[in-house]
Amino acid sequence: MSTAVPVDPTAPVEPATPVERRVVIVLFDGVDLLDVTGPPEVFALVRRETDDASAYRVVLAAETMDPVTTAAGVRVLPDATFDELAGLGIDTLLVPGSVEMTVEGDGKRRVQALADPAVVGRVRDLAGRSRRVTSVCVGAHLLAAAGLLDGKRATTHWSTAQQLAADHPAVEVDADPIFIREGDVWTGAGISACLDLSLALVAEDFGEELALRVARQLVMYLKRPSGQSQFSVPLEPVSTTRRVEDLRHHITRHIAEPLTVADLAAYAHVSERQVTRIFKTELGTTPSVYVESARVETARRYLESTDATLERIASVCGFGTTDTLIRAFRRRLDTTPTEYRLRFRTSPAPAS
């Protein structure tokens, strides 16, 4: 029979060993440079803000210890090989991506995401030992090729979203948000959105207040919510027809007016059925959805740069009521106008 050892309540308590969050970033030739360097900057600032050297430990891993040449031509030295990570637990696996430019038969240059089978295999193996898996920009194509996004909603850079959907029909691709979380799998949109995704990871690990402090150190305007769109309505591809361009400009100039399908059809001198077909064919959406998106975009500019009330913004943007404005923001950006203004408002201009 074992004898219990009495506990001395006056004895000093040994401090708990800090939990080290090992972040492994996958390296390979042609990788996007900012996808590799952006997240470590965020995690380093966490250590500086908390004086906790064990908050995150970033490991750049590659097939060999040879320098990796990024898409920008900058060479990066790995910290470890994939084989050296065998048996080690990983808190966060971060998978960046790479692209190449292709010229189609019509002469247009298009972005093509790459997914080297060897890298895909390594990602699959590492993911099995990771608490959470994340991709930045076109790294989502590597996760999808590894089968990690099947049955999940995911995002990527808007320029390769159609490719991701075509190559991996089991993935629900949403090209609009800057990042999406599906359980322990996170996907981020393009380029600077890697910072937003990293801040969201910090918020999950350490709380929103610390994430906002880090964002301020990065001179970011606080932290964008996941529902923030990665592109604005005016940045959508320009139509190839003059008629649709005229309709788009008409919508922008008359945003406060009703702009029903009947109104748009009358302006274009076509039937309602025809104007609906034009929008679907040329812009991939319906007239009503496009009009609402344009109104949200206009409202965003008012919220960012003026002190106008929500009632005033709803009126000048054609929403009519604040309830309609709020519902549209929730639908398009997964946030409210008030929250959006708090996060993104710049120095206010005079309200109009």
N, C-alpha and C positions, 0 to 999 in steps of 0.2 A: 504494500500500500504506500502510495506517495504521500509525503507530508507537505502541506501548503506552507510556503514561505511568507511570513508576515510582511506587510508593506509598511515601510517607514514613511508616515505622512510628511515628515520634515525633510526627507531626502530630496535633493534637487531633481527636477524633471528634465530628462534628456530632450532637447528640441527635436521635433519631428523632422525627418529628412525631407527637404523640399521636393515636390513633384516636378521633375524636369519634363517639359513638353518638347519632345523631339520633333522638329519639323523637317521632313525630308523633301527637298526640291529635286525633281528629276532633270538631269542635264543630258543634252545630245546635240550634235552638230546642227546648226541652223535654227536653234531655239530662239524665240523672241527675247531680246535682252531685258526689257522692262519687266516682263513676266517673271524673270529670274531675280532681278535686283529690287523690284518694288516691295514685295512682301517682306523680305528681310529688314528693310528700313523701318517698316511698321513694327515688327517684332523687336527690333533693337530699341526703339523708342519706348516700348513697354518696360524694358529693363531699366532704361534711364529714368522713367517716370516713377518707378516703384522701388528702385535700388535693389531689385531682385534679379541677381545674375542667373538664376535658374528658371526664370519665367519662360523663356523659349531658348532652345538650342537649335539653330538652323544648320542643316547638313546638306551640302550640295553633292549629289550622288550621280555618278556616271558609270559607263561600262568599264572604263579604264581611268587611270590617274593622269592621262594626257590632257593638255588644255583643250577645252571645247570652244569651237568658233561659233559665235552667235550670228544671227541674221544681220546684226549691225556691224559685223566684222570684228567685234571686240572679243578677245579670248578670255575665258573664265577657267580657273583652276578648280577641279572638284576637291571636296574634302574626303571623299571615300568612294570606293567602288560599290556597285550593287552587291557583289558577293560579300564584301566586308560587313554589310548590314544584316547578313543572315543571322537569325536568332535574336535580333534586337527588336524590341517593341517600338512602334512608331505612333506618335500621337496624331500628327497631321501629315498626310501625303499631299504634296502640292505638285500638280502636273501642268506645266506650261505647254505651249504648242509651237508649231512652225507652219509656214505657208510658202507657196511658190506662185509666181504669176504665170498664167497660161494665156495664150492667144487663141481664141476660138475661130471657127470658119468665117464668122462675120467680121473678123478683124478686131473685135473688142477684147481688151485685156481683163481677165477675171482672176480673182484670188481663189486659190485651191489649197485647202488644208491638207497637211500630210500626216500620215500615221504609219510610221515604220513598224513592221511586224515585230522586230526585235525589241523595240521600245515598248510596244503594246504588251508583249509578254512580261517584261520587267514590271510594268505598271500593274498588271494583274497580280503578280506575285507579291509585290509590296503592299497592294491594297488589302490583301488578305491578312496582313499583320498591322493594319492601321486602324486607329479608333475612328478617324474620319478621313474622307477622301475629298480633295478639292481640285478643280481645274480652273485655270485662268485663260481667258481668250479662247483660242482654238484648241487648247488642251482638251476641251470637251470631246473632240474627235478621237483622241486617244482613249479616254474613259469609255466612250461608246464602243470603240473597236474591241475593248477588253471585256465588254458585256456588263459594265458597271452602271449603265444608264437605262438598261431595258426596263420598260414599264414605269419610267420616271420622267418627270418634267425637267427640262434642262434648257440652259441658254448658252450662247456662244457669241462671238463677234457677229454682228448683223450680216457682214459680207459673206459668211460661210454657213449661215443658218439653213439655207435651202439645201446645200450639199449635205449637211448633217442629217436633215430630215430624209433626204433621198437615200443616203447610204445606210441609215439605221432607222427603218420604219417603226421599230419597237420603242423608239424614244419620242416623247412628246416635246417637240422643239418649240420654245417660245423665244423669239428673237428680241423682245422688247425690254425685259428687265435687265438691270445691271448685274444682278446675281440672283440665283434661286437655290433654296435649300430644300432637299428632299431627304429627310431623316439625317443620316450621317454622311450624305453625299451633297457637296456644294459645287455649283458651276457658276463661273463668272463670265461677264461679257468682255468686250475688247479693251486693250491697251490700259488706260489709267483706271479702269474698273477693278484692276487687281488690288488697288489700294482700298477701295470700298469693301471688297470681299475680305481682305485681311483685317480691316477694322471691325467687320461683323464677327469674325472669328475671335478677335480680342474681346468684343462685347460679350460674347457667349462665355468666354473663359474667365474674364475679370470684371465684367459689368459695363454698363453703358457710360458711366461717368469717366472711367479710365479711357475708354475708346474715344470719347470726345476730347479729352486732354491730348491724346496722341494726334488726333486729327488737327487740333490747333497747332501742334508742333510742326506738322506737315504743311501748314498754311493752307489747309483745305477748309472750305466753308462748312465746318462741322462734318457730319457723316451722312451720306446719302442713303435713304432707305432702299431696301431691295427692289421695291416696286418702281423706283425712279427709272424712267425710260432712258435707254442708251442712245436714242436719237430723237430729234424733234421733227414735227410735221414738215417744216420747210426743207429738211434734209433728205426727205424721201426721194427715191429716184424720179427724175423728171420724165414725164410722159413723152412718148414719141409723136403724139398728135397735138396739133395746135388747138383743137377743140377742147381737149381735156385741160390743157394749160390755161386756156381762157376760163374754164369752169373753176379751176383752182384759184386763179387770181380773183375771180368774181366772189368766191366764198370768202377770201381774205378781206376784200374791200367791203363786203356787206355782212360781216360776221354777226352783227347785232340783229339782223333781220331773220325771219323764220327759216328760210333756206330749206324748205321741204323738197321732196323729190319732184313734186309738181312745179315748184318755183324754178328748180334747176333745169327741168325739162323745157319749161317755157323760155328760159334764157338761152338755151342751146338750140331751140327750135326743133326739138325732137320729142318723141313720145316718152312717157315715164318709164316704160319698159326698156326703151332704147337707152335712156340715160343711165339706168341701172346696169345694163349690159356694158356700157362704155366704162363705168367706174370699175366694174368687176374685172374686165379684160385688161384695162390699162393700169389700174392701181391696185388690183387684187383685193378690193374691199367694196363695201356698199356706199352709196351717197351719204346715208345717215351716219354711218360709222366714221366716214372721213370728216364730215361736218363736225361731229362731236370732238374728234381728235384735234381739229383746227381750233375749235373753241377752247379746249383745254390748254392748248399751246399758247393761245392769246392770254388766257387767264393766268398762266404761269408767269408770263412777262409782267403782268400787272402786280402779281403777288411779290415778285422779286424786286420790283423797282418803284412801287408806289405805296401810299398809305390808304388807297381806296378801300372802302368797306366791301365786305363780301356781297352785300346787296347791290352795290354799284358795279362790281365786277361781273356779277351774274347778269346784270342788265346790259352792259356794254358788250359782253361776249355772247349774247343771244341765249343764255340759259333761262332767263325769265325769273327764276326763283333761286334762292340759296340752296334749297333742298336738291334741286336739279343739278346745280353746280357741285355740291358735295357728292352726290351719287356718281357723277361723271368722273370726279377725281378718284374716288374709290375704285371705280371700274378700270380706269386707264392707268393710274399710278399707284394704286393700293395704299393711298394715304388720304388725308383730308386737306382742304385748302389752308386751314389754319396751321397744321403741322408743316405743310410745305413752306409756308411763309416763314415760320420760325427757323427752319433749317437753311433756307436759301435766300433770304431777303438780303439785298445789298443796300447801300445808302439810298434812302427813298427819294424819288423825284416827286414834284408836286402832283397830287392826285388830280385826275382829269374827270 
